[in-house]
Amino acid sequence: MDKVSKIAVLTSGGDAPGMNPCIRAVVRTAIYNNLEVVGVKQGYQGLIDNDIYDMSRRSVSNILDLGGTILKTARCLDFRTEEGMEKAYKNLQDRGINGLVVIGGDGTFTGALRFSKKYPDIAVMGVPGTIDNDLGGTDYTLGFDTATNTVIEALDKIRDTADAHDRLFFIEVMGRDAGCIALRAGISTGAEAILLPEKETAIEELIEGLKAGEYNKKSSSIVIVAEGDKRGAYDVAQMVQKEVKFYDVKVTILGHMQRGGSPTAFDRILGSRMGFAAVNALINGETQKMVGLRGNSIATTPLEEALNMHEFKLEDDLMEMVKILNI
């Protein structure tokens, strides 16, 4: 494989706060190292449609505080086909691009790995950008910290109205396969119960816990439901309401507000570190890898390993704390 001389950067799948600081770091690190750099609009769809443009240092000015992604993002079914990948490869070849930084989650990495195996002359480096924090090889994914803080802010406000009306709120948060947001937000806001996709929901146990809270003179209760739980917030609320008569029961779905907003300092720094490291890894001849944060150091992990590990990081002490601290 030739030495990387021109790098393309794209964002794919669900957006995550911190993607823009990462894009900025990729662009400016590449330029510092005398590499050409281009941006790809709409993720893999942009590779197929040749929606690619040259980027300069000024292309990424004043974007550190912006949520979303200036490159836009999309889910691309065409990239799963041989024809789609071939079009993308031809467009990269025609422009002399031999390095690719992809920012996204497991679907993004799956596509990048397949593409790189088919066309190994394109060096590929992944940056874990997903609010779910559900990839191996990194303690934190880009956007997770911001999304968790967004949920905490919403829960603090909901607690105010719950106390005012003696209400029981069921709050559904994002986390299809991982309950990281739900668990940390629940600990941070004193939620009475947290329902996670990694743990079987015991409705009877939940009801008993809520009754114990009422016995202990609790004026309100909040139950957090990760969207990946087998039962959604509405279904759980209906089952509980049949047995818990002392609360007025309400349901709130936080939805896509969790994806938006200005990234926290943590995500701005993490995105910058990961973008910087991704370019340097490509310069050093690495490919088919992902950059990640382990402890306080940036390290690379093979994409295949990152996809297979799926470390959801639900610490036992946090799970135990919910039972002890929040009743």
Number of C-alpha atoms within 10 A of each C-alpha: 9 10 13 22 17 19 27 25 26 26 32 30 22 17 24 32 32 36 35 27 27 30 30 24 25 29 27 22 21 26 17 11 12 11 16 19 24 21 26 27 24 24 26 30 21 22 24 24 15 17 15 21 11 11 18 16 15 10 15 18 9 11 18 25 16 18 22 22 22 19 19 16 23 16 15 20 10 14 22 14 10 11 12 18 22 16 17 19 21 15 19 22 13 8 12 14 22 22 25 29 25 27 30 26 27 20 15 23 27 14 17 24 23 16 22 19 13 14 13 15 18 23 28 28 31 29 28 31 31 27 28 26 27 28 26 25 25 24 16 25 27 34 31 27 22 26 30 25 18 21 25 20 13 17 22 14 10 17 20 11 13 21 14 11 12 17 20 25 25 24 27 25 26 26 21 15 18 25 29 25 25 29 24 19 24 26 19 15 17 18 25 23 24 26 28 25 20 16 11 10 17 9 13 12 11 18 18 13 17 25 18 13 17 17 9 10 9 14 15 23 24 26 24 24 30 28 24 19 22 18 15 17 24 16 11 20 20 13 13 16 16 9 12 17 10 13 18 14 19 17 18 14 16 15 12 10 14 22 23 17 17 19 30 21 14 15 26 23 18 23 31 23 20 29 32 21 23 33 27 16 20 24 19 11 13 18 25 24 25 31 26 29 19 13 10 8 9 15 18 24 18 18 25 16 14 23 21 12 12 17 16 18 15 15 10 8 8 14 14 10 12 18 13 10 11 17 19
